[in-house]
């Protein structure tokens, strides 16, 4: 080495050899991008739940997920859209398809209704379910679109299925069951929602759900089996 030559640690960006798979070096795969987006939606929904929509800022979300404002805005445009995307994903992952409700049917109507209620209550009791209940209770009044989407994806299809079930099996000897829709709504409120609300208020022990669901279902049927003009 010549005496006048200066040694350098950094001599410029190294030239990378072409990859055998044809991708540019350092470019994230589609799977990596999707995974990061899932992390963004999941973390942002937790922040919205913990702090509320108004108190949660894009900067807070950026710090939580290690993502730039530019990236988030390029994907979702604004905080409202990000919140709705995160909530929609959570709802779609949590819902019970009507086909699963139909799978609970058996020869006994009471047992069928109990099985449907147990399926719904156990789903709501999950962490993901309780998170959605809390968000729904605070955000549906701020955003009617959220209320409409929740209804269309959760209670609406279930109400339709139970209405159909009661039309077929509540009063087999009757030509029609004109109050089937009202009866189905009453069942959901009394058995499913009632059990969940008592749990939220700390008024139902975890090991008491099945007994309560069975009791409430029998109570419902005692009234529903009577003709509507009785």
Residue frames as a rotation matrix with the C-alpha (Angstrom) as fourth column:
UNK 1
0.583 0.813 0.000 0.00
0.813 -0.583 0.000 0.00
0.000 0.000 -1.000 0.00
UNK 2
-0.130 -0.612 0.780 1.33
0.528 -0.709 -0.468 3.45
0.839 0.351 0.415 -0.90
UNK 3
-0.692 -0.221 -0.688 2.12
0.720 -0.293 -0.629 5.75
-0.062 -0.930 0.362 1.99
UNK 4
-0.946 0.301 -0.122 -0.15
-0.305 -0.952 0.011 8.43
-0.113 0.047 0.992 0.54
UNK 5
-0.480 0.808 -0.340 -3.18
-0.036 0.369 0.929 6.14
0.876 0.458 -0.148 0.22
UNK 6
-0.593 0.377 0.711 -5.95
-0.805 -0.288 -0.519 6.62
0.009 -0.880 0.474 2.81
UNK 7
-0.919 0.305 -0.251 -7.72
0.300 0.952 0.059 3.51
0.257 -0.021 -0.966 4.10
UNK 8
-0.519 0.822 0.235 -11.53
-0.816 -0.559 0.150 3.80
0.255 -0.114 0.960 4.13
UNK 9
-0.781 0.363 0.509 -14.09
-0.038 0.785 -0.618 1.63
-0.624 -0.502 -0.599 5.90
UNK 10
0.297 0.938 0.176 -16.95
0.337 0.070 -0.939 2.81
-0.894 0.338 -0.295 3.67
UNK 11
-0.760 -0.630 -0.161 -16.23
0.022 -0.273 0.962 2.92
-0.650 0.727 0.221 -0.03
UNK 12
-0.575 0.632 -0.520 -19.77
-0.811 -0.357 0.463 3.10
0.106 0.688 0.718 -1.37
UNK 13
0.329 0.825 0.459 -22.79
-0.792 0.506 -0.341 0.89
-0.514 -0.251 0.820 -1.65
UNK 14
-0.616 -0.613 0.494 -21.73
-0.279 0.757 0.592 -2.67
-0.737 0.227 -0.637 -2.53
UNK 15
-0.305 0.463 -0.833 -22.89
-0.924 0.067 0.375 -4.19
0.229 0.884 0.407 -5.78
UNK 16
-0.064 0.378 0.923 -25.22
-0.591 0.731 -0.340 -7.09
-0.804 -0.568 0.177 -5.05
UNK 17
-0.970 -0.242 -0.001 -25.17
-0.162 0.650 0.743 -10.20
-0.179 0.721 -0.670 -7.15
UNK 18
-0.322 0.901 -0.291 -28.41
-0.810 -0.104 0.577 -10.96
0.490 0.421 0.763 -9.01
UNK 19
-0.294 0.321 0.900 -30.75
-0.690 0.580 -0.432 -13.29
-0.661 -0.749 0.051 -7.12
UNK 20
-0.988 -0.111 0.110 -31.52
-0.024 0.802 0.597 -16.67
-0.155 0.587 -0.795 -8.59
UNK 21
-0.351 0.931 0.100 -35.28
0.789 0.352 -0.504 -16.14
-0.504 -0.098 -0.858 -8.02
UNK 22
-0.322 0.169 0.931 -35.35
0.798 -0.481 0.363 -12.92
0.509 0.860 0.020 -10.02
UNK 23
0.747 0.626 -0.221 -36.47
0.641 -0.592 0.489 -10.68
0.175 -0.507 -0.844 -7.11
UNK 24
0.270 -0.626 0.731 -34.72
-0.123 -0.776 -0.619 -7.45
0.955 0.077 -0.287 -6.36
UNK 25
-0.491 -0.528 -0.693 -32.56
0.615 0.353 -0.705 -7.56
0.617 -0.772 0.151 -3.19
UNK 26
-0.971 0.028 -0.235 -34.36
0.183 -0.541 -0.821 -6.33
-0.151 -0.840 0.521 -0.10
UNK 27
-0.567 0.822 -0.047 -37.77
-0.667 -0.425 0.612 -6.20
0.484 0.378 0.789 -1.74
UNK 28
-0.593 0.360 0.720 -40.42
-0.547 0.476 -0.689 -7.70
-0.591 -0.802 -0.085 0.59
UNK 29
-0.947 0.321 0.032 -42.46
0.267 0.725 0.634 -10.61
0.180 0.609 -0.772 -0.66
UNK 30
-0.303 0.923 0.238 -46.21
-0.353 -0.341 0.872 -10.42
0.886 0.180 0.428 -1.00
UNK 31
0.302 0.384 -0.872 -46.51
0.582 0.650 0.488 -12.70
0.755 -0.656 -0.027 2.02
UNK 32
-0.561 -0.590 -0.580 -44.34
0.825 -0.340 -0.452 -10.35
0.069 -0.732 0.678 4.08
UNK 33
-0.881 0.289 0.375 -46.45
-0.196 -0.943 0.268 -7.36
0.432 0.163 0.887 3.03
UNK 34
0.080 0.973 -0.215 -49.66
-0.131 0.224 0.966 -9.18
0.988 -0.049 0.145 3.94
UNK 35
0.077 -0.121 -0.990 -48.24
0.869 0.494 0.007 -10.21
0.488 -0.861 0.143 7.31
UNK 36
-0.881 -0.430 -0.198 -47.26
0.473 -0.780 -0.409 -6.63
0.022 -0.454 0.891 8.11
UNK 37
-0.598 0.735 0.320 -50.70
-0.401 -0.619 0.675 -5.46
0.694 0.275 0.665 7.10
UNK 38
0.267 0.666 -0.696 -52.30
0.350 0.606 0.714 -8.03
0.898 -0.434 -0.071 9.40
UNK 39
-0.338 -0.487 -0.805 -50.11
0.932 -0.052 -0.360 -6.77
0.134 -0.872 0.471 12.24
UNK 40
-0.963 0.004 0.268 -51.15
0.008 -0.999 0.042 -3.20
0.268 0.042 0.962 11.46
UNK 41
-0.181 0.981 0.062 -54.87
-0.326 -0.120 0.938 -4.02
0.928 0.150 0.342 11.52
UNK 42
0.287 0.277 -0.917 -54.65
0.634 0.663 0.399 -6.10
0.719 -0.695 0.015 14.68
UNK 43
-0.539 -0.593 -0.598 -52.52
0.841 -0.343 -0.418 -3.63
0.042 -0.729 0.684 16.64
UNK 44
-0.894 0.227 0.386 -54.52
-0.137 -0.960 0.245 -0.60
0.426 0.166 0.889 15.54
UNK 45
0.088 0.982 -0.166 -57.79
-0.043 0.170 0.985 -2.23
0.995 -0.079 0.058 16.60
UNK 46
0.113 -0.134 -0.984 -56.34
0.924 0.378 0.054 -2.92
0.365 -0.916 0.167 20.05
UNK 47
-0.865 -0.473 -0.166 -55.27
0.501 -0.817 -0.284 0.71
-0.001 -0.329 0.944 20.32
UNK 48
-0.571 0.737 0.361 -58.70
-0.288 -0.592 0.752 1.95
0.769 0.325 0.551 19.23
UNK 49
0.324 0.706 -0.630 -60.27
0.373 0.516 0.771 -0.26
0.869 -0.485 -0.096 21.89
UNK 50
-0.092 -0.455 -0.886 -57.90
0.986 0.081 -0.144 0.74
0.138 -0.887 0.442 24.69
UNK 51
-0.805 -0.390 -0.447 -57.83
0.468 -0.880 -0.075 4.49
-0.365 -0.270 0.891 23.97
UNK 52
0.289 0.923 -0.254 -60.95
0.351 -0.349 -0.869 5.15
-0.891 0.162 -0.425 21.94
UNK 53
0.426 -0.075 0.901 -61.13
0.904 0.045 -0.424 6.31
-0.009 0.996 0.087 18.35
UNK 54
0.916 0.004 0.402 -60.59
0.083 -0.980 -0.178 10.01
0.393 0.197 -0.898 18.98
UNK 55
0.742 -0.635 0.216 -57.63
-0.507 -0.321 0.800 9.54
-0.439 -0.702 -0.560 21.34
UNK 56
0.297 -0.640 0.709 -55.81
0.496 0.738 0.458 7.12
-0.816 0.216 0.537 19.04
UNK 57
0.509 -0.201 -0.837 -53.55
-0.608 -0.772 -0.184 8.95
-0.610 0.603 -0.515 16.60
UNK 58
0.940 -0.240 -0.243 -51.78
-0.087 0.520 -0.850 7.73
0.330 0.820 0.468 13.50
UNK 59
0.078 -0.964 0.255 -48.49
-0.725 -0.231 -0.648 8.57
0.684 -0.135 -0.717 15.20
UNK 60
0.019 0.003 1.000 -49.40
-0.897 0.441 0.016 6.25
-0.441 -0.897 0.011 18.07
UNK 61
0.883 0.356 0.306 -50.19
-0.179 0.858 -0.481 3.47
-0.434 0.370 0.821 15.63
UNK 62
0.675 -0.702 -0.226 -46.93
-0.335 -0.019 -0.942 4.08
0.657 0.712 -0.248 13.75
UNK 63
-0.158 -0.769 0.619 -44.95
-0.939 -0.076 -0.334 3.76
0.304 -0.634 -0.711 16.97
UNK 64
0.281 0.361 0.889 -46.78
-0.709 0.702 -0.061 0.59
-0.647 -0.614 0.453 17.98
UNK 65
0.868 0.175 0.464 -46.31
0.126 0.827 -0.547 -1.30
-0.480 0.534 0.696 14.71
UNK 66
-0.115 -0.988 -0.106 -43.03
0.146 -0.122 0.982 0.28
-0.982 0.098 0.158 13.56
UNK 67
-0.064 0.213 0.975 -44.51
0.988 0.152 0.032 1.58
-0.141 0.965 -0.220 10.33
UNK 68
-0.922 -0.363 -0.134 -44.26
0.337 -0.924 0.178 4.98
-0.189 0.119 0.975 8.69
UNK 69
-0.192 0.859 -0.474 -47.14
-0.087 -0.496 -0.864 7.43
-0.977 -0.124 0.170 8.34
UNK 70
-0.366 -0.011 -0.931 -46.57
-0.887 -0.297 0.353 7.41
-0.280 0.955 0.098 4.60
UNK 71
-0.959 -0.022 -0.283 -47.08
-0.121 0.934 0.337 3.64
0.257 0.358 -0.898 4.41
UNK 72
-0.632 0.766 -0.118 -50.27
0.540 0.327 -0.775 3.73
-0.556 -0.554 -0.620 6.48
UNK 73
-0.073 0.621 -0.781 -51.75
-0.327 -0.755 -0.569 6.65
-0.942 0.214 0.258 4.56
UNK 74
-0.617 -0.193 -0.763 -50.85
-0.784 0.071 0.617 5.07
-0.065 0.979 -0.195 1.22
UNK 75
-0.952 0.247 -0.181 -52.80
0.223 0.964 0.146 1.96
0.210 0.099 -0.973 2.20
UNK 76
-0.330 0.870 -0.366 -55.81
0.941 0.276 -0.194 3.43
-0.068 -0.409 -0.910 3.99
UNK 77
-0.139 0.284 0.949 -55.93
0.557 -0.770 0.312 7.16
0.819 0.572 -0.051 3.35
UNK 78
-0.196 0.096 0.976 -57.08
-0.628 -0.776 -0.050 8.23
0.753 -0.623 0.212 6.81
UNK 79
-0.888 -0.210 0.409 -57.67
-0.460 0.417 -0.784 7.02
-0.006 -0.884 -0.467 10.36
UNK 80
-0.019 0.976 0.219 -61.39
-0.826 0.108 -0.554 6.41
-0.564 -0.192 0.803 9.85
UNK 81
0.531 0.188 -0.826 -60.78
-0.751 0.556 -0.356 4.07
0.393 0.809 0.436 6.93
UNK 82
-0.534 -0.786 -0.313 -58.05
-0.455 0.579 -0.677 2.23
0.713 -0.219 -0.666 8.84
UNK 83
-0.696 0.330 0.638 -60.40
-0.615 0.184 -0.767 1.74
-0.371 -0.926 0.075 11.79
UNK 84
0.379 0.918 -0.114 -63.19
-0.834 0.285 -0.472 0.40
-0.400 0.274 0.874 9.58
UNK 85
0.256 -0.369 -0.893 -60.79
-0.649 0.619 -0.442 -1.95
0.716 0.693 -0.082 7.77
UNK 86
-0.798 -0.596 0.089 -59.46
-0.435 0.468 -0.769 -3.29
0.416 -0.653 -0.633 11.08
UNK 87
-0.435 0.719 0.542 -62.96
-0.671 0.142 -0.727 -3.73
-0.600 -0.680 0.421 12.48
UNK 88
0.493 0.629 -0.601 -64.28
-0.870 0.358 -0.340 -5.40
0.001 0.690 0.724 9.33
UNK 89
-0.202 -0.664 -0.720 -61.40
-0.524 0.695 -0.493 -7.89
0.827 0.278 -0.488 9.39
UNK 90
-0.904 -0.154 0.399 -62.07
-0.427 0.336 -0.840 -8.69
-0.005 -0.929 -0.369 13.06
UNK 91
-0.025 0.979 0.202 -65.79
-0.801 0.102 -0.590 -9.20
-0.599 -0.177 0.781 12.44
UNK 92
0.466 0.215 -0.858 -65.25
-0.819 0.473 -0.326 -11.39
0.335 0.854 0.397 9.38
UNK 93
-0.507 -0.727 -0.463 -62.81
-0.417 0.677 -0.607 -13.60
0.754 -0.115 -0.646 11.29
UNK 94
-0.907 0.095 0.411 -65.19
-0.395 0.150 -0.906 -13.93
-0.147 -0.984 -0.098 14.24
UNK 95
-0.122 0.983 -0.135 -68.64
-0.992 -0.125 -0.017 -14.54
-0.034 0.132 0.991 12.76
UNK 96
-0.549 0.100 0.830 -70.43
-0.098 0.978 -0.183 -17.88
-0.830 -0.182 -0.528 12.90
UNK 97
-0.866 0.248 -0.435 -71.60
-0.457 -0.037 0.889 -18.97
0.204 0.968 0.145 9.43
UNK 98
0.049 0.978 0.203 -75.25
-0.994 0.068 -0.087 -19.97
-0.099 -0.198 0.975 9.19
UNK 99
0.253 -0.003 -0.967 -74.16
-0.442 0.889 -0.119 -23.42
0.860 0.458 0.224 8.02
UNK 100
-0.782 -0.572 -0.248 -72.58
-0.012 0.411 -0.912 -24.00
0.624 -0.710 -0.327 11.43
UNK 101
-0.595 0.662 0.456 -75.85
-0.759 -0.275 -0.591 -23.03
-0.266 -0.697 0.666 13.09
UNK 102
0.348 0.753 -0.558 -77.74
-0.885 0.461 0.070 -25.50
0.310 0.469 0.827 10.91
UNK 103
-0.276 -0.551 -0.788 -75.31
-0.234 0.833 -0.501 -28.22
0.932 0.046 -0.358 11.98
UNK 104
-0.908 -0.070 0.413 -76.65
-0.416 0.021 -0.909 -27.86
0.055 -0.997 -0.048 15.54
UNK 105
-0.034 0.998 -0.054 -80.14
-0.976 -0.021 0.216 -29.05
0.214 0.060 0.975 14.55
UNK 106
-0.993 -0.114 -0.029 -81.45
-0.105 0.970 -0.219 -32.27
0.053 -0.214 -0.975 16.03
UNK 107
-0.477 0.867 -0.143 -84.87
0.533 0.415 0.737 -33.87
0.699 0.276 -0.660 16.52
UNK 108
0.153 0.509 -0.847 -85.52
0.982 -0.173 0.074 -31.93
-0.109 -0.843 -0.526 19.74
UNK 109
0.486 0.100 0.868 -86.24
0.443 -0.884 -0.146 -28.20
0.753 0.456 -0.474 19.31
UNK 110
0.987 -0.123 0.105 -85.13
-0.154 -0.507 0.848 -27.31
-0.050 -0.853 -0.520 22.83
UNK 111
0.434 -0.879 0.199 -81.80
0.504 0.420 0.755 -29.08
-0.747 -0.227 0.625 22.39
UNK 112
0.159 -0.332 0.930 -81.32
0.952 -0.198 -0.234 -27.37
0.262 0.922 0.284 19.02
UNK 113
0.726 0.179 0.664 -81.92
0.102 -0.983 0.153 -23.91
0.680 -0.043 -0.731 20.48
UNK 114
0.892 -0.451 0.020 -79.64
-0.048 -0.051 0.998 -24.66
-0.449 -0.891 -0.067 23.43
UNK 115
0.241 -0.843 0.481 -76.86
0.831 0.435 0.346 -25.78
-0.501 0.316 0.806 21.07
UNK 116
0.278 -0.080 0.957 -77.23
0.721 -0.642 -0.263 -22.64
0.635 0.763 -0.121 18.93
UNK 117
0.908 0.103 0.406 -77.17
-0.159 -0.812 0.562 -20.41
0.387 -0.575 -0.721 22.01
UNK 118
0.727 -0.685 0.053 -74.15
0.233 0.318 0.919 -22.21
-0.646 -0.655 0.391 23.46
UNK 119
0.157 -0.667 0.728 -72.29
0.987 0.129 -0.094 -21.78
-0.031 0.734 0.679 20.18
UNK 120
0.412 0.063 0.909 -73.00
0.378 -0.920 -0.108 -18.06
0.829 0.388 -0.403 20.09
UNK 121
0.970 -0.020 0.241 -72.30
-0.221 -0.474 0.852 -17.40
0.097 -0.880 -0.465 23.77
UNK 122
0.556 -0.821 0.130 -69.02
0.538 0.475 0.696 -19.33
-0.633 -0.317 0.706 23.68
UNK 123
0.111 -0.497 0.861 -67.99
0.934 -0.244 -0.261 -17.34
0.339 0.833 0.437 20.61
UNK 124
0.620 0.179 0.764 -68.78
0.034 -0.979 0.202 -14.02
0.784 -0.099 -0.612 22.28
UNK 125
0.974 -0.225 0.000 -66.90
0.005 0.023 1.000 -15.08
-0.225 -0.974 0.023 25.42
UNK 126
0.353 -0.895 0.273 -63.66
0.934 0.319 -0.162 -15.38
0.058 0.312 0.948 23.44
UNK 127
-0.268 -0.561 -0.783 -61.18
0.552 -0.756 0.352 -12.52
-0.789 -0.338 0.513 23.66
UNK 128
-0.957 -0.097 0.275 -61.98
0.289 -0.427 0.857 -11.56
0.034 0.899 0.437 20.07
UNK 129
-0.161 0.980 0.115 -65.69
0.744 0.043 0.667 -11.60
0.649 0.193 -0.736 20.81
UNK 130
0.368 0.267 -0.890 -65.49
0.868 -0.443 0.226 -9.49
-0.334 -0.856 -0.395 23.96
UNK 131
-0.658 -0.659 -0.363 -63.30
0.433 -0.726 0.534 -7.02
-0.616 0.194 0.764 22.09
UNK 132
-0.799 0.406 0.443 -65.95
0.362 -0.263 0.894 -6.62
0.480 0.875 0.063 19.40
UNK 133
0.210 0.902 -0.376 -68.73
0.903 -0.031 0.429 -6.24
0.376 -0.430 -0.821 21.98
UNK 134
0.063 -0.259 -0.964 -66.84
0.718 -0.659 0.224 -3.43
-0.693 -0.706 0.144 23.69
UNK 135
-0.907 -0.417 -0.056 -66.06
0.246 -0.633 0.734 -1.67
-0.342 0.652 0.677 20.42
UNK 136
-0.513 0.786 0.346 -69.63
0.596 0.036 0.802 -2.05
0.618 0.618 -0.487 19.20
UNK 137
0.272 0.666 -0.695 -71.02
0.962 -0.190 0.195 -0.57
-0.002 -0.722 -0.692 22.41
UNK 138
-0.025 -0.365 -0.931 -68.91
0.446 -0.837 0.316 2.57
-0.895 -0.407 0.184 21.98
UNK 139
-0.806 -0.522 -0.280 -68.64
-0.004 -0.469 0.883 3.09
-0.592 0.713 0.376 18.23
UNK 140
-0.515 0.634 0.577 -72.00
0.857 0.385 0.342 2.18
-0.005 0.671 -0.742 16.68
UNK 141
0.487 0.717 -0.499 -73.47
0.706 -0.659 -0.259 5.49
-0.514 -0.226 -0.827 17.81
UNK 142
-0.032 -0.600 -0.799 -70.62
-0.180 -0.783 0.595 7.41
-0.983 0.163 -0.083 16.19
UNK 143
-0.741 -0.319 -0.590 -70.72
-0.633 0.041 0.773 5.51
-0.223 0.947 -0.233 12.92
UNK 144
0.285 0.938 0.195 -74.03
-0.737 0.345 -0.581 4.14
-0.613 0.022 0.790 11.58
UNK 145
0.326 -0.217 -0.920 -72.08
-0.801 0.454 -0.391 2.21
0.503 0.864 -0.026 8.92
UNK 146
-0.768 -0.639 0.029 -70.46
-0.530 0.611 -0.587 0.13
0.358 -0.466 -0.809 11.66
UNK 147
-0.423 0.704 0.570 -73.84
-0.558 0.294 -0.776 -0.69
-0.714 -0.646 0.269 13.19
UNK 148
0.536 0.658 -0.529 -75.20
-0.810 0.222 -0.544 -1.71
-0.240 0.720 0.651 9.79
UNK 149
-0.040 -0.638 -0.769 -72.21
-0.716 0.556 -0.424 -3.93
0.697 0.533 -0.479 9.03
UNK 150
-0.855 -0.246 0.457 -72.36
-0.514 0.522 -0.681 -5.62
-0.071 -0.817 -0.573 12.43
UNK 151
-0.007 0.945 0.327 -76.04
-0.628 0.250 -0.737 -6.37
-0.778 -0.211 0.592 11.94
UNK 152
0.563 0.260 -0.785 -75.60
-0.823 0.261 -0.504 -7.68
0.074 0.930 0.361 8.40
UNK 153
-0.145 -0.761 -0.632 -72.74
-0.591 0.579 -0.561 -9.99
0.793 0.292 -0.534 9.37
UNK 154
-0.953 -0.302 0.039 -73.76
-0.193 0.499 -0.845 -11.19
0.236 -0.812 -0.534 12.84
UNK 155
-0.655 0.728 0.202 -77.24
-0.177 0.113 -0.978 -10.77
-0.735 -0.676 0.055 14.30
UNK 156
-0.078 0.681 -0.728 -79.07
-0.938 -0.298 -0.178 -10.48
-0.338 0.669 0.662 10.97
UNK 157
-0.309 -0.068 -0.949 -78.18
-0.646 0.747 0.157 -13.91
0.698 0.661 -0.275 9.53
UNK 158
-0.982 -0.056 -0.178 -78.65
0.091 0.688 -0.720 -15.59
0.163 -0.724 -0.670 12.92
UNK 159
-0.512 0.856 -0.071 -82.07
-0.432 -0.328 -0.840 -13.99
-0.743 -0.399 0.538 13.34
UNK 160
-0.037 0.477 -0.878 -83.00
-0.995 0.064 0.077 -15.18
0.093 0.876 0.472 9.85
UNK 161
-0.639 -0.262 -0.723 -81.93
-0.288 0.953 -0.091 -18.73
0.713 0.150 -0.685 10.62
UNK 162
-0.957 0.286 -0.040 -83.79
0.144 0.351 -0.925 -18.92
-0.250 -0.892 -0.377 13.96
UNK 163
-0.290 0.885 -0.365 -86.89
-0.777 -0.441 -0.450 -17.42
-0.559 0.153 0.815 12.34
UNK 164
-0.121 0.179 -0.976 -86.77
-0.829 0.523 0.198 -20.18
0.546 0.833 0.086 9.71
UNK 165
-0.880 -0.266 -0.392 -86.19
-0.022 0.850 -0.526 -22.81
0.474 -0.454 -0.754 12.41
UNK 166
-0.788 0.616 0.025 -89.20
-0.087 -0.071 -0.994 -21.66
-0.610 -0.785 0.110 14.42
UNK 167
-0.140 0.743 -0.655 -91.39
-0.967 -0.245 -0.072 -21.44
-0.214 0.623 0.752 11.33
UNK 168
-0.262 -0.051 -0.964 -90.61
-0.571 0.813 0.112 -25.09
0.778 0.580 -0.242 10.65
UNK 169
-0.423 -0.158 -0.892 -90.68
0.322 0.894 -0.311 -26.51
0.847 -0.419 -0.327 14.14
UNK 170
-0.907 0.056 0.417 -92.21
-0.386 -0.505 -0.772 -24.26
0.168 -0.861 0.479 16.80
UNK 171
-0.165 0.913 0.373 -95.82
-0.567 0.222 -0.794 -25.34
-0.807 -0.342 0.481 16.17
UNK 172
-0.928 -0.355 0.116 -95.70
-0.124 0.585 0.802 -28.30
-0.352 0.730 -0.586 13.77
UNK 173
-0.428 0.841 0.331 -99.48
0.821 0.515 -0.245 -28.67
-0.377 0.167 -0.911 13.66
UNK 174
0.250 0.516 -0.819 -100.11
0.135 -0.856 -0.498 -25.02
-0.959 0.014 -0.283 12.76
UNK 175
0.746 0.090 0.660 -100.36
0.657 0.062 -0.751 -23.94
-0.109 0.994 -0.013 9.13
UNK 176
0.257 -0.669 0.697 -98.16
0.255 -0.649 -0.717 -20.91
0.932 0.362 0.004 9.77
UNK 177
0.164 -0.273 -0.948 -96.18
0.975 -0.104 0.198 -19.32
-0.153 -0.956 0.249 12.58
UNK 178
0.602 0.172 0.780 -96.85
0.530 -0.817 -0.229 -15.61
0.598 0.551 -0.583 12.02
UNK 179
0.929 -0.238 0.285 -94.89
-0.367 -0.696 0.617 -14.54
0.051 -0.678 -0.734 15.10
UNK 180
0.746 -0.664 -0.054 -91.74
0.664 0.748 -0.025 -16.53
0.057 -0.017 0.998 14.23
UNK 181
0.061 -0.752 0.657 -89.64
0.424 -0.576 -0.699 -13.42
0.904 0.321 0.284 13.60
UNK 182
0.344 0.129 0.930 -90.69
-0.648 -0.684 0.335 -11.79
0.679 -0.718 -0.152 16.88
UNK 183
0.989 0.037 0.142 -90.09
-0.128 0.696 0.707 -15.06
-0.073 -0.717 0.693 18.72
UNK 184
0.507 -0.860 0.060 -86.61
0.756 0.410 -0.510 -15.41
0.414 0.304 0.858 17.18
UNK 185
-0.021 -0.488 0.873 -85.69
-0.064 -0.871 -0.488 -11.88
0.998 -0.066 -0.013 18.23
UNK 186
0.646 0.330 0.689 -86.96
-0.683 -0.154 0.714 -12.58
0.341 -0.931 0.126 21.75
UNK 187
0.930 -0.337 -0.144 -84.85
0.364 0.899 0.244 -15.74
0.047 -0.279 0.959 21.92
UNK 188
0.141 -0.938 0.315 -81.67
0.630 -0.160 -0.760 -13.89
0.764 0.306 0.569 20.97
UNK 189
0.005 -0.100 0.995 -82.32
-0.447 -0.890 -0.087 -11.12
0.894 -0.445 -0.049 23.48
UNK 190
0.759 0.401 0.514 -83.36
-0.625 0.225 0.747 -13.38
0.184 -0.888 0.421 26.35
UNK 191
0.945 -0.309 0.109 -80.94
0.261 0.910 0.323 -16.27
-0.199 -0.277 0.940 25.94
UNK 192
0.307 -0.890 0.337 -77.87
0.868 0.117 -0.483 -15.04
0.391 0.441 0.808 24.04
UNK 193
-0.076 -0.356 0.931 -77.64
0.066 -0.934 -0.351 -11.33
0.995 0.035 0.095 24.77
UNK 194
0.751 0.430 0.502 -78.97
-0.448 -0.226 0.865 -11.73
0.485 -0.874 0.023 28.30
UNK 195
0.852 -0.482 -0.207 -76.30
0.520 0.726 0.451 -14.29
-0.067 -0.492 0.868 29.18
UNK 196
0.021 -0.893 0.450 -73.55
0.810 -0.248 -0.531 -12.13
0.586 0.375 0.718 27.70
UNK 197
0.156 0.084 0.984 -74.67
-0.211 -0.971 0.116 -8.97
0.965 -0.226 -0.133 29.51
UNK 198
0.966 0.189 0.177 -74.76
-0.214 0.198 0.957 -10.75
0.145 -0.962 0.231 32.87
UNK 199
0.539 -0.839 -0.073 -71.24
0.842 0.538 0.027 -11.99
0.017 -0.076 0.997 32.20
UNK 200
-0.074 -0.560 0.825 -70.05
0.483 -0.744 -0.462 -8.48
0.872 0.364 0.326 31.34
UNK 201
0.353 0.298 0.887 -71.51
-0.537 -0.711 0.453 -7.21
0.766 -0.636 -0.091 34.60
UNK 202
-0.694 -0.720 0.016 -69.84
-0.461 0.427 -0.778 -10.02
0.553 -0.547 -0.629 36.53
UNK 203
-0.179 0.740 0.649 -73.17
-0.952 0.035 -0.303 -11.54
-0.247 -0.672 0.698 37.53
UNK 204
0.880 0.437 -0.186 -72.72
-0.471 0.855 -0.218 -15.01
0.064 0.279 0.958 36.03
UNK 205
0.198 -0.825 0.528 -70.11
-0.486 0.385 0.784 -17.56
-0.851 -0.412 -0.325 37.03
UNK 206
-0.387 -0.445 -0.808 -68.17
-0.918 0.103 0.382 -19.15
-0.087 0.890 -0.449 34.15
UNK 207
-0.999 -0.027 -0.027 -69.46
-0.028 0.998 0.058 -22.61
0.025 0.059 -0.998 35.08
UNK 208
-0.431 0.901 -0.050 -73.09
0.187 0.035 -0.982 -21.44
-0.883 -0.432 -0.184 35.14
UNK 209
-0.643 0.151 -0.751 -73.52
-0.688 -0.544 0.480 -20.63
-0.336 0.826 0.453 31.44
UNK 210
-0.877 0.273 -0.396 -74.93
-0.070 0.742 0.667 -23.99
0.476 0.613 -0.631 30.36
UNK 211
-0.593 0.689 -0.416 -77.49
0.776 0.354 -0.521 -24.09
-0.212 -0.632 -0.745 33.17
UNK 212
-0.383 0.424 -0.821 -78.59
-0.036 -0.895 -0.445 -20.52
-0.923 -0.141 0.358 32.49
UNK 213
-0.762 0.070 -0.644 -78.86
-0.645 -0.178 0.744 -21.12
-0.062 0.982 0.181 28.75
UNK 214
-0.818 0.481 -0.316 -80.98
0.367 0.859 0.357 -24.23
0.443 0.176 -0.879 29.30
UNK 215
-0.453 0.662 -0.597 -83.21
0.699 -0.151 -0.699 -22.45
-0.553 -0.734 -0.395 31.83
UNK 216
-0.439 0.258 -0.861 -83.72
-0.350 -0.931 -0.100 -19.40
-0.827 0.258 0.500 29.61
UNK 217
-0.884 0.117 -0.453 -84.44
-0.409 0.276 0.870 -21.56
0.227 0.954 -0.196 26.57
UNK 218
-0.671 0.676 -0.306 -87.15
0.713 0.701 -0.015 -23.47
0.204 -0.228 -0.952 28.45
UNK 219
-0.348 0.521 -0.780 -88.60
0.400 -0.670 -0.626 -20.20
-0.848 -0.529 0.024 29.69
UNK 220
-0.683 0.033 -0.730 -88.65
-0.587 -0.619 0.522 -18.90
-0.435 0.785 0.442 26.13
UNK 221
-0.901 0.301 -0.313 -90.36
-0.038 0.663 0.748 -22.01
0.432 0.686 -0.585 24.77
UNK 222
-0.591 0.722 -0.359 -93.10
0.729 0.287 -0.622 -21.94
-0.346 -0.629 -0.696 27.42
UNK 223
-0.130 0.533 -0.836 -94.19
-0.083 -0.846 -0.526 -18.59
-0.988 0.001 0.154 26.05
UNK 224
-0.589 -0.201 -0.783 -93.42
-0.728 -0.289 0.622 -19.16
-0.351 0.936 0.024 22.39
UNK 225
-0.974 0.209 0.089 -95.27
0.227 0.912 0.341 -22.48
-0.010 0.352 -0.936 22.12
UNK 226
-0.201 0.945 -0.260 -98.55
0.510 -0.125 -0.851 -20.73
-0.836 -0.303 -0.457 22.90
UNK 227
0.068 0.316 0.946 -100.49
0.977 -0.214 0.001 -19.29
0.203 0.924 -0.323 19.98
UNK 228
-0.798 -0.527 0.292 -99.87
0.482 -0.849 -0.216 -15.53
0.362 -0.031 0.932 19.56
UNK 229
-0.315 0.750 0.582 -103.50
-0.394 -0.661 0.639 -14.64
0.863 -0.028 0.504 20.38
UNK 230
0.155 0.361 -0.920 -103.59
0.608 0.699 0.377 -16.82
0.779 -0.617 -0.111 23.52
